[in-house]
């Protein structure tokens, strides 16, 4: 087992760890003594997410009834990276037909997942472009066009909120005119300008002043977004 590149563990029926092979231990930067005798769902690999811990905990309960489970799950490494593994758990029986062990196994499928995600991303981008192009050709009403673009992006790109605004001449204010997604009155409360004031230094005002796309990748940590 220690020579295998796959991830393998042996658990008691209650989920207590008896053995883990070298591959997952090395990935996590822990030793067998660090995990042996402890509950599998409390191991380092799942500490990045309470949801992941609960998923493993539930898997143990189900597998202890004799069922085999197969699904994909993320696995945390010592560097804090998350790897996708194709994960299964199945019971091992003794000579009397009683469940003696539970055996979780995993295979690193991160590259495959990334390739699949990239393909899905490209497909959604191409679909959005195609649908918007068709809308531009057929829709002559400006407001319906803007709203339609928001709806298409919301449906095909999985953004939480899409909105469009127009700058008002003379006052340098940006007024939202169309939106789709999770909004709940947010756009009615915000103040966005396109001058060099605090309310104009976010992505919208920056894009209008510069005439180029403006992307803000860390809304929570970027001080330019603090007014909102």
KOLGU-331774 format. One line per field, with one value per residue (C-alpha): residue number from 1; residue in three letters; chain; x, y, z. Coordinates in nm, 3 decimals. Layout:
num = (NUM  ...) $
residu = (ALA  ...) $
chaine = (A  ...) $
east = (X  ...) $
north = (Y  ...) $
up = (Z  ...) $
This chain:
num = (1  2  3  4  5  6  7  8  9  10  11  12  13  14  15  16  17  18  19  20  21  22  23  24  25  26  27  28  29  30  31  32  33  34  35  36  37  38  39  40  41  42  43  44  45  46  47  48  49  50  51  52  53  54  55  56  57  58  59  60  61  62  63  64  65  66  67  68  69  70  71  72  73  74  75  76  77  78  79  80  81  82  83  84  85  86  87  88  89  90  91  92  93  94  95  96  97  98  99  100  101  102  103  104  105  106  107  108  109  110  111  112  113  114  115  116  117  118  119  120  121  122  123  124  125  126  127  128  129  130  131  132  133  134  135  136  137  138  139  140  141  142  143  144  145  146  147  148  149  150  151  152  153  154  155  156  157  158  159  160  161  162  163  164  165  166  167  168  169  170  171  172  173  174  175  176  177  178  179  180  181  182  183  184  185  186  187  188  189  190  191  192  193  194  195  196  197  198  199  200  201  202  203  204  205  206  207  208  209  210  211  212  213  214  215  216  217  218  219  220  221  222  223  224  225  226  227  228) $
residu = (UNK  UNK  UNK  UNK  UNK  UNK  UNK  UNK  UNK  UNK  UNK  UNK  UNK  UNK  UNK  UNK  UNK  UNK  UNK  UNK  UNK  UNK  UNK  UNK  UNK  UNK  UNK  UNK  UNK  UNK  UNK  UNK  UNK  UNK  UNK  UNK  UNK  UNK  UNK  UNK  UNK  UNK  UNK  UNK  UNK  UNK  UNK  UNK  UNK  UNK  UNK  UNK  UNK  UNK  UNK  UNK  UNK  UNK  UNK  UNK  UNK  UNK  UNK  UNK  UNK  UNK  UNK  UNK  UNK  UNK  UNK  UNK  UNK  UNK  UNK  UNK  UNK  UNK  UNK  UNK  UNK  UNK  UNK  UNK  UNK  UNK  UNK  UNK  UNK  UNK  UNK  UNK  UNK  UNK  UNK  UNK  UNK  UNK  UNK  UNK  UNK  UNK  UNK  UNK  UNK  UNK  UNK  UNK  UNK  UNK  UNK  UNK  UNK  UNK  UNK  UNK  UNK  UNK  UNK  UNK  UNK  UNK  UNK  UNK  UNK  UNK  UNK  UNK  UNK  UNK  UNK  UNK  UNK  UNK  UNK  UNK  UNK  UNK  UNK  UNK  UNK  UNK  UNK  UNK  UNK  UNK  UNK  UNK  UNK  UNK  UNK  UNK  UNK  UNK  UNK  UNK  UNK  UNK  UNK  UNK  UNK  UNK  UNK  UNK  UNK  UNK  UNK  UNK  UNK  UNK  UNK  UNK  UNK  UNK  UNK  UNK  UNK  UNK  UNK  UNK  UNK  UNK  UNK  UNK  UNK  UNK  UNK  UNK  UNK  UNK  UNK  UNK  UNK  UNK  UNK  UNK  UNK  UNK  UNK  UNK  UNK  UNK  UNK  UNK  UNK  UNK  UNK  UNK  UNK  UNK  UNK  UNK  UNK  UNK  UNK  UNK  UNK  UNK  UNK  UNK  UNK  UNK  UNK  UNK  UNK  UNK  UNK  UNK) $
chaine = (A  A  A  A  A  A  A  A  A  A  A  A  A  A  A  A  A  A  A  A  A  A  A  A  A  A  A  A  A  A  A  A  A  A  A  A  A  A  A  A  A  A  A  A  A  A  A  A  A  A  A  A  A  A  A  A  A  A  A  A  A  A  A  A  A  A  A  A  A  A  A  A  A  A  A  A  A  A  A  A  A  A  A  A  A  A  A  A  A  A  A  A  A  A  A  A  A  A  A  A  A  A  A  A  A  A  A  A  A  A  A  A  A  A  A  A  A  A  A  A  A  A  A  A  A  A  A  A  A  A  A  A  A  A  A  A  A  A  A  A  A  A  A  A  A  A  A  A  A  A  A  A  A  A  A  A  A  A  A  A  A  A  A  A  A  A  A  A  A  A  A  A  A  A  A  A  A  A  A  A  A  A  A  A  A  A  A  A  A  A  A  A  A  A  A  A  A  A  A  A  A  A  A  A  A  A  A  A  A  A  A  A  A  A  A  A  A  A  A  A  A  A  A  A  A  A  A  A) $
east = (0.000  0.280  0.422  0.090  0.037  -0.332  -0.461  -0.564  -0.677  -0.818  -1.076  -1.266  -1.642  -1.690  -1.440  -1.134  -0.809  -0.605  -0.378  -0.304  -0.055  0.237  0.090  -0.176  0.049  0.327  0.082  -0.045  0.297  0.185  0.288  0.079  0.107  -0.057  -0.376  -0.381  -0.652  -0.825  -1.150  -1.098  -1.323  -1.105  -0.786  -0.588  -0.703  -1.059  -0.992  -1.021  -1.400  -1.665  -1.875  -1.597  -1.568  -1.941  -1.935  -1.667  -1.852  -2.172  -1.981  -1.857  -2.210  -2.343  -2.052  -2.087  -2.431  -2.270  -2.297  -2.014  -1.975  -1.813  -1.782  -1.527  -1.399  -1.124  -0.824  -0.596  -0.216  0.051  0.096  -0.270  -0.348  -0.671  -0.646  -0.947  -0.958  -1.188  -1.290  -1.457  -1.524  -1.626  -1.672  -1.456  -1.629  -1.494  -1.564  -1.894  -2.023  -1.977  -1.821  -1.465  -1.312  -1.398  -1.153  -1.144  -0.945  -0.861  -0.696  -0.568  -0.781  -0.692  -0.556  -0.862  -1.094  -0.909  -0.933  -1.306  -1.362  -1.169  -1.378  -1.700  -1.573  -1.501  -1.837  -2.022  -1.825  -1.897  -2.265  -2.291  -2.123  -2.348  -2.668  -2.575  -2.486  -2.825  -2.995  -2.811  -2.931  -3.297  -3.371  -3.420  -3.543  -3.244  -3.374  -3.476  -3.136  -2.948  -3.175  -3.142  -2.762  -2.772  -3.010  -2.791  -2.475  -2.655  -2.786  -2.471  -2.182  -2.305  -2.223  -2.399  -2.492  -2.481  -2.568  -2.528  -2.510  -2.491  -2.299  -2.516  -2.370  -2.282  -2.302  -2.051  -2.284  -2.342  -2.703  -2.789  -3.033  -3.046  -2.955  -2.991  -2.905  -2.883  -2.949  -3.210  -3.206  -2.827  -2.818  -3.068  -2.837  -2.499  -2.338  -2.102  -1.937  -1.689  -1.468  -1.154  -1.338  -1.361  -1.691  -1.528  -1.219  -1.396  -1.402  -1.699  -1.564  -1.213  -1.343  -1.534  -1.243  -0.980  -1.193  -1.058  -1.187  -1.133  -1.113  -1.105  -1.014  -1.034  -1.342  -1.316  -0.949  -0.910  -0.932  -1.073  -1.395  -1.437  -1.718  -1.945) $
north = (0.000  0.244  0.205  0.303  0.650  0.639  0.744  0.452  0.436  0.168  0.273  0.116  0.098  0.414  0.606  0.582  0.562  0.240  0.297  0.550  0.490  0.722  0.920  1.120  1.154  1.309  1.538  1.665  1.680  1.455  1.116  0.807  0.871  1.212  1.052  0.698  0.648  0.973  1.018  1.024  1.327  1.527  1.462  1.749  1.681  1.801  2.093  2.351  2.319  2.227  2.106  1.864  1.736  1.676  1.503  1.257  1.209  1.126  0.891  0.694  0.655  0.536  0.301  0.148  0.024  -0.175  0.070  0.171  0.542  0.707  1.083  1.359  1.571  1.825  1.734  1.984  1.959  2.087  2.391  2.479  2.370  2.188  1.878  1.707  1.336  1.070  0.925  0.601  0.423  0.060  -0.186  -0.492  -0.790  -1.057  -1.431  -1.390  -1.125  -0.843  -0.515  -0.509  -0.212  0.077  0.152  0.502  0.532  0.832  0.914  1.261  1.392  1.761  1.798  1.628  1.850  2.163  2.059  1.988  2.322  2.505  2.342  2.432  2.789  2.824  2.672  2.917  3.214  3.112  3.057  3.400  3.567  3.385  3.464  3.830  3.868  3.728  3.966  4.266  4.172  4.122  4.357  4.720  4.847  4.979  4.899  4.546  4.496  4.598  4.387  4.094  4.109  4.102  3.804  3.610  3.665  3.570  3.247  3.136  3.259  3.195  3.544  3.646  3.988  4.145  4.510  4.786  5.157  5.475  5.791  6.102  6.394  6.698  6.530  6.246  5.997  5.642  5.522  5.150  5.079  4.698  4.408  4.034  3.801  3.850  4.220  4.279  4.659  4.694  4.905  5.152  5.230  5.261  5.584  5.549  5.836  5.852  6.129  6.080  6.086  5.783  5.682  5.694  5.481  5.148  4.934  5.117  5.472  5.356  5.185  5.495  5.735  5.512  5.374  5.024  4.723  4.743  4.419  4.406  4.055  4.111  4.316  4.239  4.339  4.615  4.960  5.113  4.920  5.034  5.287  4.994) $
up = (0.000  0.082  -0.270  -0.431  -0.579  -0.490  -0.148  0.073  0.437  0.665  0.923  1.206  1.134  1.345  1.131  1.355  1.155  1.169  0.870  0.594  0.314  0.240  -0.051  0.138  0.444  0.234  0.055  0.391  0.559  0.847  0.979  1.044  1.418  1.365  1.235  1.374  1.633  1.541  1.351  0.976  0.924  1.166  0.966  0.814  0.457  0.528  0.763  0.485  0.489  0.743  0.452  0.350  0.709  0.728  0.389  0.510  0.839  0.651  0.418  0.718  0.854  0.519  0.447  0.795  0.683  0.401  0.113  -0.120  -0.197  -0.499  -0.553  -0.614  -0.328  -0.268  -0.054  0.122  0.095  0.333  0.106  0.141  -0.216  -0.288  -0.508  -0.661  -0.588  -0.725  -0.393  -0.289  0.038  0.073  0.361  0.431  0.598  0.834  0.796  0.978  0.739  0.986  0.873  1.007  0.826  0.601  0.321  0.166  -0.156  -0.372  -0.701  -0.794  -1.083  -1.046  -1.401  -1.547  -1.341  -1.447  -1.812  -1.775  -1.599  -1.872  -2.144  -1.960  -1.918  -2.290  -2.382  -2.158  -2.296  -2.657  -2.579  -2.416  -2.715  -2.961  -2.771  -2.724  -3.092  -3.187  -2.942  -3.089  -3.439  -3.346  -3.054  -3.152  -2.815  -2.620  -2.273  -2.373  -2.531  -2.216  -1.996  -2.234  -2.221  -1.839  -1.845  -2.091  -1.886  -1.566  -1.720  -1.902  -1.684  -1.326  -1.201  -0.881  -1.017  -1.363  -1.405  -1.659  -1.592  -1.795  -1.702  -1.669  -1.855  -1.647  -1.305  -1.354  -1.190  -1.310  -1.301  -1.315  -1.600  -1.616  -1.385  -1.337  -1.051  -0.675  -0.614  -0.339  -0.361  -0.368  -0.683  -0.538  -0.246  -0.415  -0.534  -0.829  -1.009  -1.295  -1.155  -0.945  -0.612  -0.380  -0.542  -0.885  -0.821  -0.832  -1.147  -1.304  -1.274  -1.368  -1.682  -1.791  -1.731  -1.891  -2.174  -2.102  -1.906  -1.530  -1.332  -0.954  -0.835  -0.458  -0.374  -0.001  0.024  -0.235  -0.067  -0.387  -0.328  0.032  -0.044  -0.141) $
